[in-house]
Amino acid sequence: MSVNQFKITELEKAIDLNRGLYWDDGDCVSDSVYDQWLVDLAVLDPTNYRLSSIEHNKTSSLTIKHAVPMLSLDKVYSKEEVSAWMTKTGRGPDEEFVISPKYDGIAAKNYGEAKILATRGDGENGENISGHLPLIVDRLGQPLDPNADFMGEIILTDKNFAECTLTRKDGRPFRNPRNAVGGICNPQRTDIDHMLGKVQLVMVGYDQDGIVMTQEGIEKNWDSTMENFLSMGYPLDGMVIALRDKKYYDSLGVTSHHPRGSMVFKFKDEEVVTTLIGAKLQSGKKQLTPVAKIAPVEIGGVTIDSPTLHNGKTFLDFNLHYGDKITIVRRGGVIPYIAKVERTKDSIDKVKLDECPSCGKDVEYREPHFYCSDDQCAGNFEYGLTVAAKTLGIDNLGQSTVAKLIEDLDWKLISISGFFLVSVEDLLDIEGFGKKSADRLISNIDKVRSNLEDWRLLAALNIPNIGESIAKDLTLVHTISELREKTEEELQLLDSIGPGRATNLYNGLITHGTTIDEMDEMCFVVQSKGKIIKQDADTTVCFSGTFSMTKAELQTLAEAHGWTVAKTVTKNLGLLVSAGTSSKTTKADKYGVKVVTEDEFSTLLTGAP
């Protein structure tokens, strides 16, 4: 037997053994070790059936055949592989993808008409776990409707796992939330009445937390997106990236193992143990974020000394003491994450966070976040106003400039509407502003004042989980006024909105009601309702050359008439407006894209969709 064949055999034995232990709640190796075995096997034996088989738990006599196979997803383990996949799969730089958390639990589907809840199993056949339905709730804590069709991941939240008093069959505690879900949902376990009240599983829909971005957006916001997902309090082992265009997604088809229109980036956990020195608070958009201070450690070639604690609830749940032993995990090679805290003989006083880092006033806890007790504290909204200015489209307003405005114009700058009260004279009284810089900033503000898209206004309110992509989707169907009139229950029914977002949106629209009214009075707010933003052949336009108007003005005009502006010429482009021959006109001729002049396009606008 060759050295390579020996390695392959050993890898096969290890994978088969731990695959069984995984589903039988045994002492299997960590995900990162198991995944590395698969990577090593792929290098040595790329056609090995273990690389394409779907992992599943043991079958029982209660086998359910899925009407539509529940396929697994192809896995990658680096950002470079994700980028390569998006480049290969997307049709251009404007292709939209949905990035969402990959929950670490058990995939399941409920067949409402038959009243059967089944696990994914091997994709073709799953196991009937309908009897476990009383143990499972939705994200709002409500019982699941056995008559409804739904599909998602059954998970145990970090909080519920910590409170779970159930044990494995041999009496030992579950090792992690995923193992607990597997053990609890074992179809051979029938002591449902015994488990009621001792555990609460959650069914999370796969489409509930997705964020729509282009490849450029995903690569640019990779770290912050991952950190946002990890702060949710759900067990995750990766992120899913899928094509947003369902028709194109379906056209790519599937392999025997996975669909070609989506993939998953798996976290590779690296762990180190260090000592807690203390903790501090830092200002965020709205809340104060706790950050741990640890004895510096190196993990994956990066020195870490201040891992985030995500929110106030995480800080309180850990019950930190100076000198505690801290296990740091670097997930996906990016986010330093505190996985475990252990009290030792060297642990001393409890760590307290009760003073605002910006103004020194008391800190309030409103689950799950810390807030400064002073609503007017600059630290609470300085960063938020900076982000809002960027979202509104106001150029030349960095955080240092916003800080100056807050300090010198505090009576005006108490919300985003204050930007539109600022005058040149106000700016000239602030140190660092000259006539030229003051005129430039006011000019930028006036441009936004004269043409403010409603989705920008909604996103600039910094309502949690209501970012630009969600705001765009909402305002295409509903005006902000219509959204303000809806109940929380009605908001839950909207596309792109789940229970969590609905609550945030409902409360946010009430909280920022005065600001919205002020913005309506001071700005010309352009409504998006009814516009077509998909890049269909009849509604997309690209501009090339120098025109009588600036490109920005032409693009604004086009969008106001329902057109979608593209930056490049592709075979899917509807129209190229050109001021002369260029590489773009050459490409348009190649693809058969219609080319018109500026005057011809102006004539078309009245008939544009």
N, C-alpha and C positions, 0 to 999 in steps of 0.2 A: 504494500500500500504506500503510495506517494505521500510526501509531507502534506501537500494540499488536500489530498483525499482524506487523510487522517483528520485534518482541521475541519473539513466539511462534515465528516461523521460526528465529531465531537460537538460541533455547532448544532447539528440536527438533533442530537440527543438532548442537549441543553434546552433548545427551543421547545421540543415536544414535551419535555418534563415540566417546564415552567408554564407552558401554555395550559396544561392540565391543572397545575396548582393555582394559576390565575383565576380560573373559573370555579375551582373547588375551595376557594378561600384558604389556600395553603400559604406557606412561607415562600413565595416566589421572589425573584430578584426585583430590583427597581425597574421602572419603565426605561430609564436611560440605558441601563446595562442590557436589558432585553432588546431594545431598539438597536443598540450597537451590534449585537449578535446578528440581527437581520441585515444590517449594513455590511458586516464582514462576510456573511453568507452570499450576499448579492455580488460582491467582488469575486469570490472564489467560484461560485456556481450560480450565475444569473438566471438560469432556467429552472432552478429548484422550485418545486410546486409550493413549498412553504412560503415563498415570497408573494404568491398570488392567491393563496387560500384565505378564506375569511375565518377569523378566529371566533369561536363561539363556545358557549357553555354546553355541558352534557345534555343530550336529548333525553326526553322522557316519553312515556306513553301518551302524553298530552301534546303531541306535535301539531303545529298549525302551519299550513302551507300559505305563504304570502301571495296575495293576488298579484302584486308587483314586487319583484325582488328588492330587498333592502341591502343595497351594495355597500361595501366599505369604501374608504377613500385612499387614494394613492398618497404616500407619505414622503416628505422631504425633511431635511434636518438643518438647513442653513438658509440665510436670507438670500444668498447668491442663487440657490436652487429655486427659491420662490420667484425671484426676478426673472430667471431664465424661463420658468414655466409660463409666467404672465406674458413675456415677450413672444414666446412660441404660440400661445393659445389666443392672445388678443389679436384684434384686427387692425390695431393702430394705437397711437398714444391716447386717443379719446375713449378707448374701450373701458367700460365700467365693470368693476368687480365688487362683490360683497364680501367683506372680511368680518368674521364672527368668531366667538370663542368656541373651542372644541371642548365640550363638557366631558368629564371623566366619570362615566357612569355606565348604564346599560341602555342601549337603544331599544325602543319599543314602539309599537303601533297599536292603536285601539280601533277595532272594527265595530262601529256603533250599531249597525243593523244586527250583527250577530252577538253583540255585547261581549266581545272577546278582546282582552289585552294580551298581546303576544310580544315576546322578545324578538330581536333580529335573528338570533340563532346563526345559521350558516348563510343567511341572506335569502335562501329559498324557503327554508322551514325554520320556524321559531317555536318557542315553548309558551304554552298557555299559562299566564300568571294572573288571570282575571280575579282570582280569589284574593290577590294582594291589593286590589284597587282601593279598599278602605284605608290603606296605609299611605296613599299617595295623594297629594294636593297640588293645586296649581301655584303659581308664584305669588298669588294674593292670599294663599292659605285656604282657598276654597276647595271643597271636594270635587273630584273629576266627574264629568257626566258620562256614565257608561253608554249612553245612547249616541254620543258624538264621535265623529271620526277625528282622530288627532295622532300626531307622530312626534316623537322627540326623545329626549334623554332623561332617564330616571336617575336622579342624583341625591346625594345627602349633603346639605350645605355644611360649611366648616363649623358653623354654630351648632347645628343639629347633631353633627358627628360628636362634637365635644360633650353634648348633653345625653347622647345615646347610652342606655344602660344595658342593651342587649349584648350577647356574646356569641362567639362562634360555637359550633356544635360540640367542640371539646371543652367549652367553658372559658377559653381564653378570649381576651378582647380583640376586636377587629383591628387590623393594622392601619388601615386608612379608610377614607370615605368610600372609595371604589370597591374595596373588598367587602365593606359593610353592605353596600347595595346588592352585590352579588350573593352574599350569604342570606340576606333578608328575603330577596326575591327568588331564591331557589324554589322551583315549583314543588319540590319534595317537602318543603317546609310548610306545614299546614296549621301551625299554631298562631293563626292570625289574631284571635281574640287576646292571646297572651301578649302579642306585640303591640296591640293598640294602646296608644297613650305613652308608649316607651320610645317610639321613633316616629319621625315624620319625613317621608320621602317627598321629593318635589319633581314634577314633570315639567321640563323646560323645552319649549318648542325651538326647533333649529333656526327659525326665522325671526326670533324675538329680539336679538341683540346685534343684528347685522348693521354694518356701516358701509355705505356706498362710496367708493373712491376709485379713481383711475390708478394705473400702475405707479405713476409719479407720486400721487397722494399717499398710497400705501407705503412706498419706500421712504417718503419724507416723514410720515407720521408713525413709523414702525414702533419706535420705543414708547411713545405716549399711548398708542393704541393698545399695545400689550399690557402696559401698566394699568390702563383703565379696565381691561378685562380681568386682570389678576386681582383688582381691588373689589370685585363684585362679591367676594365671599363664597364663590362656588368652586368646587374642585375642577381644575382645568389641566389638560395635558397638551394643549396646542392651540393653533388658530386655523380656521378653515377659510380658504379663499376660493370663491366661485364666480363664474360669469354671471352678470346680472341679467343679460338678455336671455330669457328662457328659451326662445325659439332657436337662437344660435347654440345655446347650451345643449338642447336636445339633438340638434343636427350633428353634433360631434360624436354622439353615440356612447357606448360603454364597452369596456373589456369584460372578461369573465369575473373580474374582481372589483372594478371601480369605474365610475363615470369619468369621461375625459374632460368635462367642463368644470371640474372642481378638484381640489387637492387639500392636503392638510400639512401645515408646518408643525412638527412635533417638538416639544420642549426637550432639551437635553439638560437634565439637572446636574449641576456641579455643586457639591456641598463643602463647607468649611465650618469649623466651630471656633467661636471667639468669645470675648467677654463684653458685657454691656457696661458702658461708661456713664451713659445718661440718655436724655432725649430733649428735643426742643420742638417748638412750633414754628412753622413758616407760612407766610401768607399765600393763599391761592386766589382763584377767581372770586369765590364767595366765602369759603370756609378757611379755617386754619388747619394745616396738614401737619400731623406729628411725624417727626423724623428721629430715628434712633441714632445714638452716637456709640460706636463700638471701637474696640481696639482694632486698628487697621489690619485687614487680611487681604491676601491676594487670591483671586479665583479666576481662572481662565485668562490669566495675564493682566487682570485689572485689579487695582487696589481699591478696596471698598471700606469706607469708614462711616457712611451715613445712609444706611438703607431706609427707604420709606416705610412708614407704618400705615400708609394709605388713608386712614380716617380715625376719628376719635374712638369708634367702637372697637377697632382692632387694638388700639393702644390699651383701652380699658380691659378687654378680654385677656390680653397677655399678662396684665397685673405685674408690670415690670418692677424689678428691684435692682439697685446698683450692684454689680458683681454677678448678675445672672449669667449662665452659660447660654449663648445664642448660637443656633444653627442657621447659617446663611445659605440659601440656595440661589444660584444664578440660573434662572430659567431662560431657555432659548438663547443663551450666550449674551443676554442683554440686561434683564431686570434683576437686581439684587433683592432677594425676598427673604424675610424672616420666616422660617418654616417651623421652628420649635424654640421654646424658652424653658430652661430648667433652672430651678432654684438650687443653689449649692451652699456649702458651709461658708463660702466667701460672700454670699449675698447679704446686703445690709438694708438700708432704708428704701422704702417704696419711692419710685420716681413719680413726681407730680408735675402736671402741666396746667397751671391755673392763671397764667399771666400772659396777656397779648404781647407778642414781640414788637408790635408797632407803637402801641400807646401805653402799655403797661397796665391796662385795666383788666378786670376779671374776665375769665374765659367761661363761656356757657356751653353745655353739652346738649345738643338737640339731635337725637339719634338719626344718622350714625356719625355726625360731624361735630367738631368744635367750632365755635364762633366767638368773635369778640363781643362783649356785652354792649359796646358802643357801636350802634348802627352806622355812625358817621366816621368811624375809624378808617383812616386812609389805607391801612394795611388790608382791610376787608375788600376794598373795591378798586384800588390802584391798578392791580394787574388786570382785573376784570374790565375796567374801562379801556385799558390798552388793547386787549383782545377785541373788545367791542368796536373800537375805532378802526381796527384793521378789517373787521367783518363788514362794517358800514362802507368801507372803501376810502376812508380818509387817509391820505398819504402824509408822511412826515410827522407822525404822531407816535413816537416810541415811548417806552415806559418812563424814561427820564423826563421827557417833555410833559407827559401826563402828570407826573409827580409835581412838576413846577406849577402846572395849571391848578392842581388840587390845592397846593399850598397857598397860591396867591389869589385864586378865584373860587375859594371854597363855597361861597354863597351861590355860585352858579353851577359848579360841577358836582352836583349830587346825584346825577344820573346821566345817561347818554344824551338826553335832550339838552344838557348844559353845553355841549360842544357847539350847538347852533345859536347860543346866546353870546358867545365870545366874539369880541370885535377886535379890529386892528389896534385901537387905543388901549384895550385891555392888555394885549400882548406886549405893546411897547413899554408898559410899566413893569414888565417882568424881566429880570436880569437874564441876559443871554439872547434876547430877541432884538433884532434890528428891523428896520423898515422892510427890507427885502424878505427876510424870513417870515415876518408877520404877515405880509401881503400874500406870500406863497401858501401859508397854512390856511388863511381865511379863504383864499381862492379854492383850495382843495375841499374845504368844508362846504363852500357854496355850490360846488359841482355835485356833491352828494345831496345837498338840500334840494336842488332842482330836479333830481332824477334818482330817487331812492326806491330800489326794488323792495317789495314787501317781505320777501324771504330774508333779505339782509337785516331788516328791522327785527324780524322774529328771532333770527339767530343771534343778533347783537344783544338780546336781553340776557344772554348767558344762562338760560334755563337749563338745568342739568339734563344731559342726554338729548337736548334739542340743538344739534349742530346744523351746519349749513346744508348738508344733504337732506336731512329730515325736514328742515324748514322749506327747502325747495319742493319736496314731494307734497308737503301739506298745502302750501299756498297755490299749487297748481290746481287744486280741487276746491279749496275753501279760502275765503278771504280771512284776514285776521279778525275782523268783526264777527264773522260767522263762527270762528273757533271760540271766541270769547263767550258766545251765547250757548255753547254746548255744555252738557253736564259731563262729569268725569266718566260716567258709564258710556256716554255717546262717544267720547274721545277714544275710548278703548277699542271701538269698532273700526277706527280709521286705519287705512293702510299705513305701514311703517310705524305704527304705535302699538305698544303692548301695555299691560297694566301699569308697569313701573313708569314708563314715559308718560302715560295718560295722567297719572297723579302729578308728576312734575310739571307737565304742561298746564293742567288745570290750575294748580296753585300759582305757577309762574305768571299766567295771564292775569290773575287777580292781583298778585303782588305788584306787577308792573303796569297795571291799568292806567294810572296817571301818566306814566312815561309814554305809553302808546298814544294816548290822547294828545299829549304835548307834541309828539313827533308828527302826528297827523296835521296839527295846526301849523307847524313850522316848516314842514317839508312837503314836497310833491311826491307822495308815495304811489309808486306804480304797482298795480295789482297784477299778479301772475295768473290768476284763475283763468283756466281755459286755454292757456298757451300750450303749444306743442314743443316739448324740448327734446324729444327723442330724435336722433339723427336719421330720420327717414329721408329718402331721396328727394322728396319734394320740399323739405323744410330746412335744409342745411345750406349754409353759404360760407364761402371763404373769400377774403379780400387780398389783392396783390397789387402793389404799386403805390403811387402817390396820387391822392385825389383832391378835389376842391375842399372836402371836409377831412378832418383827421380820421384815422382808422377807428379810434375810440368812439368818435361821434357816429361814424357809419355803423359800427357794431351795435351801439346803443339804439340807433334808429331801427336796425334790422330786428333786434330782439323785441322792441316795442311792438313790432308788427307780426310777431309770432315765429320769427326765424331763429334757428340755432346757429351760432357762429362757430365754425371749425377753424383750427389753426393750420391744418395741412390739407392737401388734396389727396383724397383716396377714391377708390372706385365707388364708394357709397355716397360721395358728395353730390348734392343736388345742383349747386350753382357756384361758379367762380366769377367774381367781379374783378376785372383786371384793367389796369391803366396802360397796358402795353404787353409786349411779348416778354415772357420770363420762364424760368424753369417750371413754375406752377402751371402756366398755360400749356407748356409742352406735356406735362403730366396729365393735365385735364384732357387734352386731345387724345392721349394714349388710352385713357379710361372712358372716353366718350362723354365727359362731363361738359355741360353747356357753359360757354363763356360769354359774359355780357359786359358792357361798359357801365360806368357809374350812372349816366343818364338813363340807360335802359333799365338798370336796377331800380332807380327812383320811380320809373313808370310802373314797374312790377309791384311795388310795395302796396299799392292800394288793393291789389288782388291777392296779396300774400296770405297764407293761412293764418 
